[in-house]
Amino acid sequence: MRTDSLSSKVLSALNAKKGEYVSGQELADSLNVTRAAIWKTIKKLREDGVEIVGAPNKGYSLSPDADVLDAESIRAKLDSESNAFYREIVCKKETGSTNTDLKGQSSSFQGEGLVLVAERQTAGRGRFGRSFFSPQGAGVYFSVLLRPKFDAADVGVLTSAAAVAGARACEIINPRLKQGQVKIKWVNDLYLNDKKICGILTEGAASSLETGKLDYCVLGVGFNLYVDPARTPDELKKTVGGIFAKRPKAGTRAALVAAFLNEFYSFHSQASSRDVLNEYRARQALVGERIAVASPMFESKNIRYATAVGVDDSFRLLVSYEDDPDNIVPLNSGEVRASKAP
């Protein structure tokens, strides 16, 4: 993967002067290419749906309302330390799955800090291989390649840290949200007003089955900025929500990705710290609630009912099963959902 494609550079240059005209010669000189190459690139960007207008003797201009999602827009909002850690940021209009793409790059990319952002996924995935609805414009979907130093058995800690970072990021970009308003449904979903606004999927590969050490880990995050009823399947309308009630202003997607990357970097190497654990606990949506527990999927024969009583120091949900109320058991895996008493 490379971030220095001409399309990306032209888009970044126009975005830096959004609403102003930039001559084709100026673009060609600054990018060390021919004017013909600039013309072909502009044509391709327009075909991809980017709103670029042209005028004789003036050049090209990016519409002030254009919502550009490019690497430079994200980097401009990163903290200095985050900027150094996230060594490469790639933005795509569309891909199958950002997680799948990065897993394919894990052997060729040296180190960690590779970020792949997509405006749309055609084969987005959630836990247990479920599809993840990833429409263009209404959300943003990205993955980060990491090289954790802990064992594969502890990868859930990374997911928990990402959930806290995601919740914080939502409250940063939407000033109408109060601190702590975004909740975490164990283990990897973010909820606002009882509707899912974000899913997180962590995948990795062990370098050795004997040692259990991770060779790499890909952290995938999918945010819903808002819900477009016209494009949302009927079966999701009651359960899926957005960070905003309506489409936010241009630039919000880049700001959201940057906010997450900043927050995640701030404690990614200290995912077991007391501060993160306390916030993870404070944001839990199910503690104190009656829940249905399934392993791994919701089929009648697999379901047991319990009360969620807390989260232990390893970020595992603690439950008390109705058929064994004297014991409190930590959940290492499986699926949970709220369930009202019969």
N, C-alpha and C positions, 0 to 999 in steps of 0.2 A: 504494500500500500504506500502511496505517496501523497503528500499534501500539496505538492508544488505543480499540479496540473494547471494549464493555462486558464481553464475555465474558472478554477478557484481563485487564481490571481486577479483575473479581470473582474470577477464578482466582488472581491475584496476591495479593489481599487474604486469601483463604482459605489460601493456601499460606504466607503470613507467620505465620499462627496455626494451622498444621497440627495436627490433633488436638483443637483447642479449638473451642467454639461461638462464632459471630459472629451477632448478631441481624440479621434482615432490615432493620430500621430503621437499625442502625448502618452497614450496607453502603450503604443508600440515601442516608443523610446524607453519608457520606464521599465518595460518588461523584456526589452531586448529581443523583440520579434518584429515581423513585418506587419504592415497595415492589413494585408490580406488575411493574415492569421488572426488578427483582432476581429475582422469582419466575420470570419467563419465561426469564431468563438461566440460572438454576440448572437449570431444566427442560432447556434446550438442552445445557448442559454434561453433564448426566446421560445424555442421549441420545447424546452423543459418547463415552460410556464413562468419564467422570470420576466417581470414587467420592466422592459428596457425600451425607452423611446429614443429615436434618432432624429436629428435635424441637420440640414445642410449647413456647412460652415460653423457648426456648433459641436457636433460629436454625439455622444451617447449620454443618457441620463437614466439613473435608476429611480423608479417611481418612489415618492416620499412614503407611500403606503406599503411598499414592498417589504415583506417579512423575510429577510435574508437570514439563512442559517449557514454560516460559514465559520471556518476555524478561527479567523481573526476576530470575528465578533465575539466568540467565546473567550479567546485568550485575553481580549481587552478587559474582561471582567474577572480574570483570575488574580488571586493574590500572587506575590512574587515567588513564594515557596511552591505554591501549587503549579505555577507556570513552569517551574523547573522540573517538577516531578512528572507532569503529564507531557512527555517528550514529543509525542506526535498526536495530533487531532485531525481526524478525517471526517468530512461531512459528505453524505450521499443523499440524493433525492429519494432514492428507493433501494431497498435490498430485501433479500429473503428474511434473514435474521441476523442482527448484529452479533449475537452470541456465536452463531455458527461461523460467521465470517472471521471473528477474532480467534476462535479455536483453530481455524485453518492457518492463521498467521502466527500461532504460538511458537512454532519451531524456527521461523525465519526472523522474528523480531527479537533483538537482543535486549534483555532486561525487561522492565515493566513500564507502565505509563502510556500505553497505546490506547487511544480512545476513538471509537467509531460511533458516529452519530448519524441517524437516518430520520428523514421526515416521514417515511412510510415503510412498514414491513409487510411483505406479502406472505411470510411464513413465520410470524412471531410466535414464540412458545412460552408457556408458563410451566408450572410444576406438573409432574407426571405426564409430560408430553401434550398438555392441553394447548389449544391454539390461543393466541393473545391478540385481541382485536387492536389493530394498529393503523388507523386511517390517517391519511395525509392532512396536515393543517390543524387538526384538532388535538394533536399530541406531539411528543418528541420521544425518541427511543434511542438508547445508546448503551454501549458496553465498554468496559475497561479491562485491559489485560494486566494482571497482577502476578507477582511471584512471592506469595506468602512464605514465611519461614516457619510456620507451624504445621502440624500434622493435618492430613486430609480429614480426620475425624472432627477437627475443630473448625471446619469451613463455615459452619452455621454461625459462628461468632462474626464472621465477615458480613454475612447477610444482615445480622442484627444491627451492626454498625451502620450499614448502608441504609437500613430502614430509618434510623435516627437522623442520618444526614438528609435523607429524602424529605422527612417531615419538616426539618428545619428549613430546607430549601423552599418548600411550598409556602411557608409562613414569611420567608424573606421576600419573595417576589409578589405576593399578594398582601398588601398592607391592611386589607380588611380582616385578615385572619389574626386571631389572638395566639400568643405563644401557648403551645400545648393543645391547640384546637385540632390539629391533625393527629389521628390515632393510628396505632399499629395493631393490626390483627395478626397475632402470632401465626407464622413466623415472618412472612415476607410481603404483606399487603398493607397499603396505607389507605385510610378511610377518612372521609370528611362528610359530616352529616349523615352517617350510616351508609355512605356509598363509596365504592372503591375508586380511588383516583390514581393509584400507582401499584404496579407489580414489580417484584424483584426476583431474579433468578440467578443463582450462583452455580457455576459448573466448573469442574476442575479435573485434573489428571494427576495421579500419583506417579512420581518418578521411579518408585520401587514398591512392589507389594509388600516386601519384607520390612522396609523402614516406615512406610505410610506417609513419607514426605511428599508434599505437593510439588510437581514440576511447574505448574501454572494454575491460575484460577481466572475465570472470566466472570465478571460481575455485570449482569444485564439489568437495566432499569427502563421501565416504560411509564411515562406520565401522561395522564389525560389533562390537557389544559382546560378544555370545556367540552360539553356534549353537544354534538350536532344531531338533533333528532332525525333529520332527513337521512343521515348516513349510519345511524346506530341501529343494529338489529333489534327487533321487538323484544327478544328474550333477554337483552342486556339493559333495557331502558330503566328497569326498576332497581338494578344493582350497581350500575356504573355512573359515576359522577365526575365532576371536573374541579380543578383548583379554582377556576373562575366560573361565574354564572353565565358569561357570554364570551365571545372571542376577545382575547386581550389585545393590547396594542402591539404593533410591530416591534420585534426585538425581544419579546418576552421569552421565546423558546431558548434563545442563546443565553439570556440571563438566568433561566432556570437550570440549564446544563452547568453553567459556570458556578452557580450557587451550590449545586450538589457536589461538584468536584472540589470546591473549596472546603465545604463542610466535611466531606469524606476524607480528604487529605489531612485535615486537622487532627483526626484521631485514628486513621486507618492502621497505624502501627501500634495503637494502644486500644484495640477493640475490646479488651477485657477490663479497661479502666473503670473505676467506680462511677465516674461521672456519666459515662455512656450507659452503663448498666442501670443507674438510677433513672436516667431519662427514658430508657427503653421500658423500664417497669412503669413509670409514670404515664406513659402514652398507651399502655395496653388497653384495648377495647373490650376484651372479654373477661377480665378478672372480676370475679364475683357473679358471673353469669352462668346459667345452665347451658352446657354445650353438648353437641354431638361430636364424638371422636371416631374417625374412621382410619383404617390402615389397609391399603393406602388410599382407596377411593370410597366414595359414598355409595355403598351397596348395602341393602338391609342386613345381610348376614355379617357385615363387618362393623356395624355401628354399636358403640357403647355410649351411654350418657353419663355425664360427669358435671362437676362444678369446677371452673377455673379458679384457682386460689392464689396464684402468683407466678413469679418467674424466679428460677434459681440463679446462682452465680455463673452458671454456664449458659445462660440465656434460654434454658429449656422451660416450657410451660408446665407448671405444677397443677395437677388435677386430682380431684377426689371422685372416684367412680361411684355411681349410685348403688352398684351391686357390691361395693367393697369400701364403704364410707370411712372406715377407720384408717385407711392407708392413703398417703399422699404420694403420687407417682409422677416423676418427670417424663415428659414426652420428648423423645429424640427425633421422631419423624411422624409422618401421618398428616391427616387433614382435620381441621376443626371448624365448626361453625356454630353460631348461636342457635339454641333450640329452646323454645318456650315449653314450660311444663305441660304435660297432657291434661 
